[in-house]
Amino acid sequence: SACVLQQLVPCEEEFLTRRPSRALFCGTQMGHNDLGDFYYKRGDLQNALKNYQRTRDYCTTSKHIVQMCLNVIRVALELEQFVHVNSFVAKASITPDIAKDVRGARRIQTVERHG
């Protein structure tokens, strides 16, 4: 239930802010994504943006980087923080192997054309 999730969020945030070992990188990245999704669905865009941005330090593949950029872009557009939009479009555009993530590359190109 939502009440249980609200109680777990502070605990998960505390866990995620500790310095993780290499083995926890992927889990930490996924945890911040999950928290970003949680806050986004609740309409708390500032906390969603904060958690999506925190995944940046834990992205280990090009696909992770593109997904992080797309999440930040989506929320930044809603918050009308266009500097963030431009910055993360540029970051995604220069990501190595972006062409391998066809769907992500198309989404970034779409935002780029409309920016």
VOZALO-636637 format. One record per atom (N, C-alpha, C, O): residue number from 1; residue in one letter; atom name; x, y, z. Coordinates in Angstrom, 1 decimal. Example, Ala and Ser with C-alpha at 12.3 -4.5 7.8 and 13.67 -1.06 7.14 Angstrom:
BEGIN
> 1, a, N, 13.2, -5.7, 7.8
> 1, a, CA, 12.3, -4.5, 7.8
> 1, a, C, 13.2, -3.3, 7.8
> 1, a, O, 14.2, -3.3, 8.5
> 2, s, N, 12.8, -2.2, 7.1
> 2, s, CA, 13.7, -1.1, 7.1
> 2, s, C, 12.9, 0.0, 7.9
> 2, s, O, 13.4, 1.1, 8.0
END
This chain:
BEGIN
> 1, s, N, 0.8, -1.2, 0.0
> 1, s, CA, 0.0, 0.0, 0.0
> 1, s, C, 0.9, 1.2, 0.0
> 1, s, O, 2.1, 1.2, 0.3
> 2, a, N, 0.3, 2.4, -0.3
> 2, a, CA, 1.0, 3.6, -0.4
> 2, a, C, 1.6, 4.0, 1.0
> 2, a, O, 2.7, 4.6, 1.0
> 3, c, N, 0.9, 3.7, 2.1
> 3, c, CA, 1.4, 4.0, 3.4
> 3, c, C, 2.7, 3.2, 3.7
> 3, c, O, 3.7, 3.8, 4.2
> 4, v, N, 2.8, 2.0, 3.3
> 4, v, CA, 4.0, 1.1, 3.5
> 4, v, C, 5.1, 1.7, 2.7
> 4, v, O, 6.2, 1.8, 3.1
> 5, l, N, 4.8, 2.1, 1.4
> 5, l, CA, 5.9, 2.6, 0.5
> 5, l, C, 6.4, 3.9, 1.1
> 5, l, O, 7.6, 4.2, 1.0
> 6, q, N, 5.5, 4.8, 1.7
> 6, q, CA, 6.0, 6.0, 2.2
> 6, q, C, 6.9, 5.8, 3.4
> 6, q, O, 7.8, 6.6, 3.6
> 7, q, N, 6.7, 4.7, 4.1
> 7, q, CA, 7.6, 4.4, 5.3
> 7, q, C, 8.9, 3.9, 4.8
> 7, q, O, 10.0, 4.1, 5.4
> 8, l, N, 8.9, 3.2, 3.6
> 8, l, CA, 10.2, 2.6, 3.1
> 8, l, C, 11.1, 3.6, 2.4
> 8, l, O, 12.3, 3.4, 2.4
> 9, v, N, 10.5, 4.6, 1.8
> 9, v, CA, 11.3, 5.6, 1.0
> 9, v, C, 12.4, 6.2, 1.8
> 9, v, O, 13.5, 6.2, 1.3
> 10, p, N, 12.2, 6.7, 3.0
> 10, p, CA, 13.4, 7.3, 3.8
> 10, p, C, 14.5, 6.2, 4.0
> 10, p, O, 15.6, 6.6, 4.0
> 11, c, N, 14.1, 5.0, 4.3
> 11, c, CA, 15.1, 4.0, 4.5
> 11, c, C, 15.9, 3.7, 3.3
> 11, c, O, 17.1, 3.5, 3.3
> 12, e, N, 15.2, 3.6, 2.1
> 12, e, CA, 15.9, 3.3, 0.9
> 12, e, C, 16.8, 4.5, 0.5
> 12, e, O, 17.9, 4.3, 0.0
> 13, e, N, 16.3, 5.7, 0.7
> 13, e, CA, 17.1, 6.9, 0.4
> 13, e, C, 18.4, 6.9, 1.3
> 13, e, O, 19.5, 7.2, 0.8
> 14, e, N, 18.3, 6.5, 2.5
> 14, e, CA, 19.4, 6.5, 3.4
> 14, e, C, 20.4, 5.4, 2.9
> 14, e, O, 21.6, 5.6, 2.9
> 15, f, N, 19.9, 4.2, 2.5
> 15, f, CA, 20.8, 3.2, 2.0
> 15, f, C, 21.5, 3.6, 0.7
> 15, f, O, 22.7, 3.3, 0.6
> 16, l, N, 20.8, 4.3, -0.1
> 16, l, CA, 21.3, 4.7, -1.4
> 16, l, C, 22.3, 5.8, -1.3
> 16, l, O, 23.2, 6.0, -2.2
> 17, t, N, 22.3, 6.6, -0.3
> 17, t, CA, 23.2, 7.7, -0.1
> 17, t, C, 24.6, 7.3, 0.4
> 17, t, O, 25.6, 8.0, 0.3
> 18, r, N, 24.7, 6.1, 1.0
> 18, r, CA, 25.9, 5.6, 1.4
> 18, r, C, 26.8, 5.2, 0.2
> 18, r, O, 26.2, 4.9, -0.8
> 19, r, N, 28.1, 5.3, 0.4
> 19, r, CA, 29.0, 4.9, -0.7
> 19, r, C, 28.9, 3.4, -1.0
> 19, r, O, 29.3, 2.6, -0.1
> 20, p, N, 28.4, 3.0, -2.2
> 20, p, CA, 28.3, 1.6, -2.5
> 20, p, C, 29.6, 1.0, -3.0
> 20, p, O, 30.4, 1.7, -3.5
> 21, s, N, 29.7, -0.3, -2.8
> 21, s, CA, 30.8, -1.0, -3.4
> 21, s, C, 30.5, -1.2, -4.9
> 21, s, O, 29.4, -1.0, -5.3
> 22, r, N, 31.5, -1.7, -5.6
> 22, r, CA, 31.2, -1.9, -7.0
> 22, r, C, 30.1, -2.9, -7.3
> 22, r, O, 29.4, -2.8, -8.2
> 23, a, N, 30.0, -3.9, -6.4
> 23, a, CA, 28.9, -4.9, -6.6
> 23, a, C, 27.5, -4.3, -6.5
> 23, a, O, 26.6, -4.9, -7.0
> 24, l, N, 27.4, -3.2, -5.8
> 24, l, CA, 26.1, -2.6, -5.6
> 24, l, C, 25.8, -1.5, -6.6
> 24, l, O, 24.7, -1.0, -6.5
> 25, f, N, 26.7, -1.2, -7.5
> 25, f, CA, 26.4, -0.1, -8.5
> 25, f, C, 25.1, -0.3, -9.2
> 25, f, O, 24.3, 0.6, -9.3
> 26, c, N, 24.9, -1.5, -9.8
> 26, c, CA, 23.7, -1.7, -10.6
> 26, c, C, 22.4, -1.6, -9.7
> 26, c, O, 21.5, -1.0, -10.1
> 27, g, N, 22.5, -2.2, -8.5
> 27, g, CA, 21.4, -2.2, -7.6
> 27, g, C, 21.1, -0.8, -7.1
> 27, g, O, 19.9, -0.4, -7.0
> 28, t, N, 22.1, 0.0, -6.9
> 28, t, CA, 21.9, 1.4, -6.5
> 28, t, C, 21.3, 2.2, -7.6
> 28, t, O, 20.4, 3.0, -7.4
> 29, q, N, 21.8, 2.0, -8.8
> 29, q, CA, 21.3, 2.7, -10.0
> 29, q, C, 19.8, 2.4, -10.1
> 29, q, O, 18.9, 3.3, -10.4
> 30, m, N, 19.4, 1.1, -10.0
> 30, m, CA, 18.0, 0.7, -10.2
> 30, m, C, 17.2, 1.2, -9.0
> 30, m, O, 16.1, 1.6, -9.2
> 31, g, N, 17.8, 1.3, -7.8
> 31, g, CA, 17.1, 1.8, -6.7
> 31, g, C, 16.7, 3.3, -6.9
> 31, g, O, 15.6, 3.7, -6.6
> 32, h, N, 17.7, 4.1, -7.4
> 32, h, CA, 17.4, 5.5, -7.6
> 32, h, C, 16.3, 5.6, -8.7
> 32, h, O, 15.5, 6.5, -8.7
> 33, n, N, 16.4, 4.8, -9.8
> 33, n, CA, 15.4, 4.8, -10.8
> 33, n, C, 14.0, 4.5, -10.2
> 33, n, O, 13.0, 5.2, -10.5
> 34, d, N, 13.9, 3.5, -9.4
> 34, d, CA, 12.7, 3.1, -8.7
> 34, d, C, 12.1, 4.2, -7.9
> 34, d, O, 10.9, 4.5, -7.9
> 35, l, N, 13.0, 4.9, -7.1
> 35, l, CA, 12.6, 6.0, -6.3
> 35, l, C, 12.1, 7.2, -7.2
> 35, l, O, 11.1, 7.8, -7.0
> 36, g, N, 12.8, 7.4, -8.3
> 36, g, CA, 12.4, 8.5, -9.3
> 36, g, C, 11.0, 8.1, -9.8
> 36, g, O, 10.2, 9.0, -9.9
> 37, d, N, 10.8, 6.9, -10.2
> 37, d, CA, 9.5, 6.5, -10.7
> 37, d, C, 8.4, 6.6, -9.7
> 37, d, O, 7.3, 7.1, -10.0
> 38, f, N, 8.7, 6.3, -8.4
> 38, f, CA, 7.8, 6.4, -7.3
> 38, f, C, 7.4, 7.9, -7.2
> 38, f, O, 6.2, 8.2, -7.1
> 39, y, N, 8.4, 8.8, -7.1
> 39, y, CA, 8.0, 10.2, -6.9
> 39, y, C, 7.3, 10.7, -8.1
> 39, y, O, 6.4, 11.6, -8.0
> 40, y, N, 7.7, 10.3, -9.3
> 40, y, CA, 7.1, 10.8, -10.5
> 40, y, C, 5.6, 10.5, -10.5
> 40, y, O, 4.8, 11.3, -10.8
> 41, k, N, 5.3, 9.2, -10.2
> 41, k, CA, 3.9, 8.8, -10.2
> 41, k, C, 3.1, 9.5, -9.1
> 41, k, O, 1.9, 9.7, -9.3
> 42, r, N, 3.7, 10.0, -8.1
> 42, r, CA, 3.0, 10.7, -7.0
> 42, r, C, 2.9, 12.2, -7.4
> 42, r, O, 2.3, 13.0, -6.7
> 43, g, N, 3.6, 12.6, -8.4
> 43, g, CA, 3.6, 14.0, -8.8
> 43, g, C, 4.6, 14.9, -8.2
> 43, g, O, 4.6, 16.1, -8.3
> 44, d, N, 5.5, 14.3, -7.4
> 44, d, CA, 6.6, 15.0, -6.7
> 44, d, C, 7.8, 15.1, -7.7
> 44, d, O, 8.7, 14.3, -7.6
> 45, l, N, 7.7, 16.0, -8.6
> 45, l, CA, 8.7, 16.1, -9.7
> 45, l, C, 10.1, 16.5, -9.3
> 45, l, O, 11.1, 16.0, -9.8
> 46, q, N, 10.2, 17.3, -8.2
> 46, q, CA, 11.5, 17.7, -7.7
> 46, q, C, 12.3, 16.5, -7.2
> 46, q, O, 13.5, 16.3, -7.5
> 47, n, N, 11.6, 15.6, -6.4
> 47, n, CA, 12.3, 14.4, -5.9
> 47, n, C, 12.5, 13.4, -7.0
> 47, n, O, 13.5, 12.7, -7.0
> 48, a, N, 11.6, 13.3, -7.9
> 48, a, CA, 11.8, 12.4, -9.1
> 48, a, C, 13.1, 12.9, -9.8
> 48, a, O, 13.9, 12.0, -10.1
> 49, l, N, 13.2, 14.1, -10.1
> 49, l, CA, 14.4, 14.7, -10.9
> 49, l, C, 15.7, 14.4, -10.1
> 49, l, O, 16.7, 14.0, -10.6
> 50, k, N, 15.6, 14.6, -8.8
> 50, k, CA, 16.8, 14.4, -7.9
> 50, k, C, 17.3, 13.0, -8.0
> 50, k, O, 18.5, 12.7, -8.1
> 51, n, N, 16.3, 12.0, -7.9
> 51, n, CA, 16.7, 10.6, -7.9
> 51, n, C, 17.1, 10.2, -9.3
> 51, n, O, 18.1, 9.4, -9.4
> 52, y, N, 16.5, 10.6, -10.4
> 52, y, CA, 16.9, 10.3, -11.7
> 52, y, C, 18.4, 10.8, -12.0
> 52, y, O, 19.2, 10.1, -12.6
> 53, q, N, 18.6, 12.0, -11.5
> 53, q, CA, 20.0, 12.6, -11.7
> 53, q, C, 21.0, 11.8, -10.8
> 53, q, O, 22.2, 11.7, -11.3
> 54, r, N, 20.6, 11.3, -9.7
> 54, r, CA, 21.6, 10.5, -8.9
> 54, r, C, 22.0, 9.2, -9.6
> 54, r, O, 23.1, 8.6, -9.2
> 55, t, N, 21.2, 8.7, -10.5
> 55, t, CA, 21.6, 7.5, -11.2
> 55, t, C, 22.9, 7.7, -12.1
> 55, t, O, 23.6, 6.7, -12.4
> 56, r, N, 23.2, 8.9, -12.4
> 56, r, CA, 24.3, 9.3, -13.3
> 56, r, C, 25.6, 8.6, -12.8
> 56, r, O, 26.4, 8.1, -13.6
> 57, d, N, 25.8, 8.7, -11.5
> 57, d, CA, 27.1, 8.1, -10.9
> 57, d, C, 27.2, 6.6, -11.0
> 57, d, O, 28.2, 6.0, -10.8
> 58, y, N, 26.0, 6.0, -11.3
> 58, y, CA, 26.0, 4.5, -11.2
> 58, y, C, 25.7, 3.9, -12.6
> 58, y, O, 25.5, 2.7, -12.7
> 59, c, N, 25.7, 4.7, -13.7
> 59, c, CA, 25.4, 4.2, -15.0
> 59, c, C, 26.7, 3.4, -15.5
> 59, c, O, 27.8, 4.0, -15.6
> 60, t, N, 26.5, 2.2, -15.8
> 60, t, CA, 27.7, 1.4, -16.2
> 60, t, C, 27.6, 1.0, -17.7
> 60, t, O, 28.6, 0.5, -18.2
> 61, t, N, 26.5, 1.3, -18.4
> 61, t, CA, 26.4, 1.0, -19.8
> 61, t, C, 25.8, 2.2, -20.5
> 61, t, O, 25.3, 3.1, -19.9
> 62, s, N, 26.0, 2.2, -21.8
> 62, s, CA, 25.4, 3.3, -22.6
> 62, s, C, 23.9, 3.4, -22.5
> 62, s, O, 23.3, 4.4, -22.5
> 63, k, N, 23.3, 2.2, -22.4
> 63, k, CA, 21.9, 2.1, -22.3
> 63, k, C, 21.4, 2.8, -21.0
> 63, k, O, 20.4, 3.5, -21.0
> 64, h, N, 22.2, 2.5, -19.9
> 64, h, CA, 21.8, 3.2, -18.6
> 64, h, C, 21.9, 4.7, -18.7
> 64, h, O, 21.1, 5.4, -18.2
> 65, i, N, 23.0, 5.2, -19.4
> 65, i, CA, 23.1, 6.6, -19.6
> 65, i, C, 22.0, 7.2, -20.4
> 65, i, O, 21.4, 8.3, -20.0
> 66, v, N, 21.6, 6.6, -21.5
> 66, v, CA, 20.5, 7.1, -22.3
> 66, v, C, 19.2, 7.1, -21.5
> 66, v, O, 18.4, 8.1, -21.6
> 67, q, N, 18.9, 6.0, -20.8
> 67, q, CA, 17.7, 5.9, -20.0
> 67, q, C, 17.7, 7.0, -18.9
> 67, q, O, 16.7, 7.7, -18.7
> 68, m, N, 18.8, 7.3, -18.2
> 68, m, CA, 18.9, 8.3, -17.2
> 68, m, C, 18.6, 9.7, -17.9
> 68, m, O, 17.9, 10.5, -17.3
> 69, c, N, 19.2, 9.9, -19.0
> 69, c, CA, 19.0, 11.2, -19.7
> 69, c, C, 17.5, 11.3, -20.1
> 69, c, O, 17.0, 12.4, -19.9
> 70, l, N, 16.9, 10.3, -20.6
> 70, l, CA, 15.5, 10.4, -21.0
> 70, l, C, 14.6, 10.6, -19.8
> 70, l, O, 13.7, 11.4, -19.8
> 71, n, N, 14.9, 10.0, -18.6
> 71, n, CA, 14.1, 10.3, -17.4
> 71, n, C, 14.3, 11.7, -17.0
> 71, n, O, 13.3, 12.4, -16.6
> 72, v, N, 15.5, 12.2, -17.0
> 72, v, CA, 15.7, 13.6, -16.5
> 72, v, C, 15.0, 14.6, -17.5
> 72, v, O, 14.4, 15.5, -17.1
> 73, i, N, 15.1, 14.3, -18.8
> 73, i, CA, 14.5, 15.2, -19.8
> 73, i, C, 13.0, 15.2, -19.6
> 73, i, O, 12.4, 16.3, -19.7
> 74, r, N, 12.4, 14.0, -19.4
> 74, r, CA, 10.9, 14.0, -19.2
> 74, r, C, 10.5, 14.8, -18.1
> 74, r, O, 9.5, 15.6, -18.2
> 75, v, N, 11.2, 14.7, -16.9
> 75, v, CA, 10.8, 15.5, -15.7
> 75, v, C, 11.1, 17.0, -15.9
> 75, v, O, 10.3, 17.8, -15.6
> 76, a, N, 12.3, 17.2, -16.5
> 76, a, CA, 12.7, 18.6, -16.7
> 76, a, C, 11.8, 19.4, -17.6
> 76, a, O, 11.5, 20.6, -17.4
> 77, l, N, 11.2, 18.7, -18.6
> 77, l, CA, 10.3, 19.3, -19.5
> 77, l, C, 9.0, 19.7, -18.7
> 77, l, O, 8.5, 20.8, -18.9
> 78, e, N, 8.6, 18.8, -17.8
> 78, e, CA, 7.4, 19.1, -17.0
> 78, e, C, 7.6, 20.3, -16.1
> 78, e, O, 6.7, 21.0, -15.8
> 79, l, N, 8.8, 20.4, -15.6
> 79, l, CA, 9.2, 21.4, -14.6
> 79, l, C, 9.6, 22.7, -15.4
> 79, l, O, 9.9, 23.7, -14.7
> 80, e, N, 9.6, 22.6, -16.7
> 80, e, CA, 10.1, 23.8, -17.5
> 80, e, C, 11.5, 24.2, -17.2
> 80, e, O, 11.8, 25.4, -17.2
> 81, q, N, 12.3, 23.2, -16.9
> 81, q, CA, 13.8, 23.5, -16.7
> 81, q, C, 14.5, 23.1, -17.9
> 81, q, O, 15.2, 22.1, -18.0
> 82, f, N, 14.4, 24.0, -18.9
> 82, f, CA, 14.9, 23.8, -20.2
> 82, f, C, 16.5, 23.7, -20.3
> 82, f, O, 17.0, 23.0, -21.2
> 83, v, N, 17.2, 24.3, -19.4
> 83, v, CA, 18.6, 24.1, -19.3
> 83, v, C, 19.0, 22.7, -19.1
> 83, v, O, 19.9, 22.1, -19.7
> 84, h, N, 18.2, 22.0, -18.2
> 84, h, CA, 18.5, 20.6, -17.9
> 84, h, C, 18.2, 19.8, -19.2
> 84, h, O, 18.9, 18.8, -19.5
> 85, v, N, 17.1, 20.1, -19.9
> 85, v, CA, 16.7, 19.4, -21.1
> 85, v, C, 17.8, 19.4, -22.1
> 85, v, O, 18.3, 18.4, -22.6
> 86, n, N, 18.3, 20.6, -22.4
> 86, n, CA, 19.4, 20.8, -23.3
> 86, n, C, 20.7, 20.1, -22.9
> 86, n, O, 21.3, 19.4, -23.7
> 87, s, N, 21.0, 20.1, -21.7
> 87, s, CA, 22.2, 19.5, -21.1
> 87, s, C, 22.1, 18.0, -21.3
> 87, s, O, 23.1, 17.4, -21.7
> 88, f, N, 21.0, 17.4, -20.9
> 88, f, CA, 20.9, 16.0, -21.0
> 88, f, C, 20.7, 15.4, -22.4
> 88, f, O, 21.0, 14.3, -22.7
> 89, v, N, 20.1, 16.2, -23.3
> 89, v, CA, 20.0, 15.9, -24.7
> 89, v, C, 21.4, 15.8, -25.2
> 89, v, O, 21.8, 14.8, -26.0
> 90, a, N, 22.3, 16.8, -24.9
> 90, a, CA, 23.6, 16.8, -25.4
> 90, a, C, 24.4, 15.6, -24.8
> 90, a, O, 25.2, 15.0, -25.5
> 91, k, N, 24.2, 15.3, -23.6
> 91, k, CA, 24.9, 14.2, -22.9
> 91, k, C, 24.5, 12.9, -23.6
> 91, k, O, 25.4, 12.1, -23.9
> 92, a, N, 23.3, 12.7, -23.8
> 92, a, CA, 22.8, 11.5, -24.5
> 92, a, C, 23.3, 11.3, -25.9
> 92, a, O, 23.7, 10.2, -26.3
> 93, s, N, 23.4, 12.5, -26.6
> 93, s, CA, 23.8, 12.5, -28.0
> 93, s, C, 25.2, 12.0, -28.2
> 93, s, O, 25.6, 11.5, -29.2
> 94, i, N, 26.1, 12.3, -27.2
> 94, i, CA, 27.5, 11.9, -27.3
> 94, i, C, 27.8, 10.6, -26.6
> 94, i, O, 29.0, 10.2, -26.4
> 95, t, N, 26.8, 9.9, -26.1
> 95, t, CA, 27.0, 8.6, -25.4
> 95, t, C, 27.5, 7.6, -26.4
> 95, t, O, 27.0, 7.4, -27.5
> 96, p, N, 28.6, 6.9, -26.0
> 96, p, CA, 29.2, 5.9, -26.9
> 96, p, C, 28.1, 4.8, -27.1
> 96, p, O, 27.3, 4.5, -26.2
> 97, d, N, 28.1, 4.3, -28.3
> 97, d, CA, 27.2, 3.1, -28.6
> 97, d, C, 25.7, 3.5, -28.6
> 97, d, O, 24.9, 2.6, -28.4
> 98, i, N, 25.4, 4.8, -28.7
> 98, i, CA, 24.0, 5.1, -28.6
> 98, i, C, 23.2, 4.5, -29.8
> 98, i, O, 22.0, 4.2, -29.6
> 99, a, N, 23.8, 4.3, -30.9
> 99, a, CA, 23.1, 3.7, -32.0
> 99, a, C, 22.6, 2.3, -31.7
> 99, a, O, 21.7, 1.8, -32.4
> 100, k, N, 23.3, 1.6, -30.8
> 100, k, CA, 22.8, 0.2, -30.4
> 100, k, C, 21.5, 0.3, -29.7
> 100, k, O, 20.7, -0.7, -29.7
> 101, d, N, 21.2, 1.4, -29.0
> 101, d, CA, 19.9, 1.5, -28.4
> 101, d, C, 19.0, 2.3, -29.3
> 101, d, O, 18.8, 3.5, -29.1
> 102, v, N, 18.4, 1.6, -30.3
> 102, v, CA, 17.7, 2.3, -31.4
> 102, v, C, 16.5, 3.1, -30.8
> 102, v, O, 16.3, 4.3, -31.2
> 103, r, N, 15.7, 2.5, -29.9
> 103, r, CA, 14.6, 3.2, -29.4
> 103, r, C, 15.0, 4.5, -28.6
> 103, r, O, 14.4, 5.6, -28.8
> 104, g, N, 16.0, 4.3, -27.8
> 104, g, CA, 16.5, 5.5, -27.0
> 104, g, C, 17.1, 6.6, -27.9
> 104, g, O, 16.8, 7.7, -27.7
> 105, a, N, 17.8, 6.2, -28.9
> 105, a, CA, 18.4, 7.1, -29.9
> 105, a, C, 17.3, 7.9, -30.6
> 105, a, O, 17.4, 9.1, -30.8
> 106, r, N, 16.3, 7.2, -31.0
> 106, r, CA, 15.1, 7.9, -31.7
> 106, r, C, 14.5, 8.9, -30.8
> 106, r, O, 14.1, 10.0, -31.2
> 107, r, N, 14.3, 8.5, -29.5
> 107, r, CA, 13.6, 9.4, -28.6
> 107, r, C, 14.5, 10.7, -28.3
> 107, r, O, 14.0, 11.8, -28.3
> 108, i, N, 15.8, 10.5, -28.2
> 108, i, CA, 16.7, 11.6, -28.0
> 108, i, C, 16.6, 12.5, -29.3
> 108, i, O, 16.6, 13.7, -29.1
> 109, q, N, 16.7, 11.9, -30.5
> 109, q, CA, 16.6, 12.7, -31.7
> 109, q, C, 15.3, 13.5, -31.8
> 109, q, O, 15.3, 14.6, -32.3
> 110, t, N, 14.2, 12.9, -31.3
> 110, t, CA, 12.9, 13.6, -31.3
> 110, t, C, 13.0, 14.8, -30.4
> 110, t, O, 12.5, 15.9, -30.8
> 111, v, N, 13.5, 14.7, -29.3
> 111, v, CA, 13.6, 15.8, -28.3
> 111, v, C, 14.5, 16.9, -28.9
> 111, v, O, 14.2, 18.0, -28.8
> 112, e, N, 15.6, 16.4, -29.5
> 112, e, CA, 16.6, 17.3, -30.1
> 112, e, C, 16.0, 18.2, -31.2
> 112, e, O, 16.2, 19.4, -31.3
> 113, r, N, 15.2, 17.5, -32.0
> 113, r, CA, 14.5, 18.3, -33.1
> 113, r, C, 13.5, 19.3, -32.6
> 113, r, O, 13.3, 20.3, -33.3
> 114, h, N, 12.8, 19.0, -31.5
> 114, h, CA, 11.8, 19.9, -31.0
> 114, h, C, 12.3, 20.9, -30.0
> 114, h, O, 11.6, 21.8, -29.6
> 115, g, N, 13.6, 20.8, -29.7
> 115, g, CA, 14.2, 21.6, -28.7
> 115, g, C, 14.6, 22.9, -29.3
> 115, g, O, 15.2, 23.8, -28.6
END
